[in-house]
Amino acid sequence: MGCVSALNYFFAFSSWTIGGAIVNGLALTVFIYTLYAGLQFSKSASNTKQLSRAFLLQVPWLSSPILMYKIGTGISLTFMYSSHGGNYFFSLGANYSMAIFSDRPWGIGVNLAAIGFLMLIKLYKK
């Protein structure tokens, strides 16, 4: 679903912008990399490096007037604190929110589900 949403942007030729192409291209890259990491893990359960990197890309939720970045592939349980107060986000399935030079507030947050999966990978490796 995430790949389809990001890829859909590139089929709407009339609404292309450089910023939109960068944002949706980055999201598409993360979604494809996550799929690749999962396939590598399914081939060999000892191959957790790619999977860990895929989850690390999903941990931060950053927001500022310059850059906004939040991405999740699967389960997301994200908490954020910004200049507008606290916020949380729960999602099943792929989701992303990215922006360059927008009117977003300053804020920072974490995806607790991604952190939980990273911890499970560390326990699994032992």
C-alpha positions as a Markdown table, in Angstrom:
| # | Residue | x | y | z |
|---|---|---|---|---|
| 1 | Met | 0.0 | 0.0 | 0.0 |
| 2 | Gly | 2.8 | 2.4 | 0.8 |
| 3 | Cys | 4.6 | 1.8 | -2.4 |
| 4 | Val | 1.3 | 2.3 | -4.3 |
| 5 | Ser | 0.7 | 5.7 | -2.6 |
| 6 | Ala | 4.2 | 6.9 | -3.2 |
| 7 | Leu | 4.2 | 5.6 | -6.8 |
| 8 | Asn | 0.8 | 7.1 | -7.5 |
| 9 | Tyr | 2.4 | 10.6 | -7.3 |
| 10 | Phe | 4.6 | 9.9 | -10.3 |
| 11 | Phe | 1.6 | 8.9 | -12.5 |
| 12 | Ala | -0.1 | 12.2 | -11.9 |
| 13 | Phe | 2.1 | 14.2 | -14.3 |
| 14 | Ser | 0.2 | 17.4 | -14.0 |
| 15 | Ser | 0.9 | 17.9 | -10.3 |
| 16 | Trp | 4.6 | 17.2 | -10.2 |
| 17 | Thr | 7.0 | 19.4 | -8.3 |
| 18 | Ile | 10.6 | 18.9 | -7.4 |
| 19 | Gly | 9.9 | 18.8 | -3.7 |
| 20 | Gly | 7.1 | 16.3 | -4.3 |
| 21 | Ala | 9.3 | 14.1 | -6.4 |
| 22 | Ile | 12.0 | 14.1 | -3.7 |
| 23 | Val | 9.5 | 13.3 | -0.9 |
| 24 | Asn | 7.7 | 10.6 | -2.7 |
| 25 | Gly | 10.9 | 9.2 | -4.1 |
| 26 | Leu | 12.3 | 8.9 | -0.6 |
| 27 | Ala | 9.2 | 7.2 | 0.7 |
| 28 | Leu | 9.2 | 4.8 | -2.2 |
| 29 | Thr | 12.9 | 4.0 | -1.6 |
| 30 | Val | 12.2 | 3.3 | 2.1 |
| 31 | Phe | 9.2 | 1.1 | 1.3 |
| 32 | Ile | 11.1 | -0.9 | -1.3 |
| 33 | Tyr | 14.1 | -1.2 | 1.0 |
| 34 | Thr | 11.9 | -2.5 | 3.8 |
| 35 | Leu | 10.4 | -5.1 | 1.4 |
| 36 | Tyr | 13.9 | -6.1 | 0.4 |
| 37 | Ala | 15.0 | -6.4 | 4.1 |
| 38 | Gly | 12.1 | -8.6 | 4.9 |
| 39 | Leu | 12.8 | -10.9 | 1.9 |
| 40 | Gln | 16.4 | -11.2 | 2.9 |
| 41 | Phe | 15.3 | -12.1 | 6.5 |
| 42 | Ser | 12.9 | -14.7 | 5.1 |
| 43 | Lys | 15.8 | -16.4 | 3.2 |
| 44 | Ser | 18.0 | -16.5 | 6.2 |
| 45 | Ala | 16.9 | -15.8 | 9.8 |
| 46 | Ser | 20.4 | -14.9 | 10.7 |
| 47 | Asn | 20.3 | -11.9 | 8.3 |
| 48 | Thr | 19.0 | -9.2 | 10.6 |
| 49 | Lys | 21.2 | -6.3 | 9.7 |
| 50 | Gln | 19.0 | -5.1 | 6.8 |
| 51 | Leu | 15.8 | -5.6 | 8.8 |
| 52 | Ser | 17.3 | -3.6 | 11.7 |
| 53 | Arg | 18.2 | -0.8 | 9.3 |
| 54 | Ala | 14.6 | -0.8 | 7.9 |
| 55 | Phe | 13.2 | -0.5 | 11.4 |
| 56 | Leu | 15.7 | 2.3 | 12.3 |
| 57 | Leu | 14.3 | 4.3 | 9.3 |
| 58 | Gln | 10.9 | 4.1 | 11.0 |
| 59 | Val | 11.8 | 5.3 | 14.5 |
| 60 | Pro | 12.0 | 9.1 | 14.1 |
| 61 | Trp | 9.2 | 11.5 | 13.7 |
| 62 | Leu | 10.8 | 14.8 | 13.0 |
| 63 | Ser | 8.9 | 18.0 | 12.3 |
| 64 | Ser | 10.1 | 21.5 | 11.5 |
| 65 | Pro | 9.4 | 24.3 | 9.0 |
| 66 | Ile | 12.2 | 22.9 | 6.9 |
| 67 | Leu | 11.7 | 19.1 | 7.0 |
| 68 | Met | 8.9 | 16.8 | 8.2 |
| 69 | Tyr | 9.6 | 13.0 | 8.3 |
| 70 | Lys | 7.5 | 10.2 | 9.6 |
| 71 | Ile | 7.2 | 6.7 | 8.0 |
| 72 | Gly | 5.8 | 3.4 | 9.0 |
| 73 | Thr | 5.6 | 0.1 | 7.2 |
| 74 | Gly | 3.3 | -2.2 | 9.1 |
| 75 | Ile | 2.4 | -1.2 | 12.7 |
| 76 | Ser | 3.1 | 2.3 | 13.9 |
| 77 | Leu | 2.6 | 3.5 | 17.4 |
| 78 | Thr | 4.1 | 7.0 | 17.4 |
| 79 | Phe | 4.3 | 9.6 | 20.1 |
| 80 | Met | 5.3 | 13.2 | 19.4 |
| 81 | Tyr | 5.7 | 16.4 | 21.2 |
| 82 | Ser | 5.7 | 19.6 | 19.2 |
| 83 | Ser | 5.2 | 23.3 | 19.7 |
| 84 | His | 1.5 | 22.6 | 19.4 |
| 85 | Gly | 1.5 | 20.1 | 22.2 |
| 86 | Gly | 1.6 | 16.3 | 22.4 |
| 87 | Asn | 0.2 | 14.0 | 19.8 |
| 88 | Tyr | 0.1 | 10.3 | 19.0 |
| 89 | Phe | -0.5 | 8.2 | 15.9 |
| 90 | Phe | -1.5 | 4.6 | 15.6 |
| 91 | Ser | -1.7 | 2.8 | 12.2 |
| 92 | Leu | -1.8 | -0.7 | 10.8 |
| 93 | Gly | -0.4 | -0.7 | 7.3 |
| 94 | Ala | 2.0 | 1.6 | 5.5 |
| 95 | Asn | 1.9 | 5.3 | 6.1 |
| 96 | Tyr | 4.2 | 8.2 | 5.6 |
| 97 | Ser | 4.2 | 12.0 | 6.0 |
| 98 | Met | 7.1 | 13.9 | 4.6 |
| 99 | Ala | 7.4 | 17.6 | 3.6 |
| 100 | Ile | 10.1 | 20.0 | 2.6 |
| 101 | Phe | 9.8 | 23.7 | 3.4 |
| 102 | Ser | 6.2 | 23.6 | 4.8 |
| 103 | Asp | 4.4 | 25.3 | 7.7 |
| 104 | Arg | 4.9 | 22.4 | 10.1 |
| 105 | Pro | 5.6 | 23.1 | 13.8 |
| 106 | Trp | 8.8 | 22.2 | 15.5 |
| 107 | Gly | 8.6 | 18.7 | 17.1 |
| 108 | Ile | 10.2 | 15.4 | 17.7 |
| 109 | Gly | 8.8 | 11.9 | 18.3 |
| 110 | Val | 9.4 | 8.2 | 18.2 |
| 111 | Asn | 7.7 | 5.1 | 16.8 |
| 112 | Leu | 7.5 | 2.8 | 19.7 |
| 113 | Ala | 6.5 | -0.1 | 17.5 |
| 114 | Ala | 9.7 | 0.2 | 15.5 |
| 115 | Ile | 11.7 | 0.4 | 18.7 |
| 116 | Gly | 9.9 | -2.7 | 20.0 |
| 117 | Phe | 10.8 | -4.6 | 16.8 |
| 118 | Leu | 14.4 | -3.5 | 17.1 |
| 119 | Met | 14.5 | -4.9 | 20.6 |
| 120 | Leu | 13.0 | -8.2 | 19.5 |
| 121 | Ile | 15.6 | -8.5 | 16.8 |
| 122 | Lys | 18.4 | -7.9 | 19.4 |
| 123 | Leu | 16.9 | -10.5 | 21.7 |
| 124 | Tyr | 16.6 | -12.9 | 18.7 |
| 125 | Lys | 20.2 | -12.5 | 17.8 |
| 126 | Lys | 21.4 | -13.6 | 21.2 |
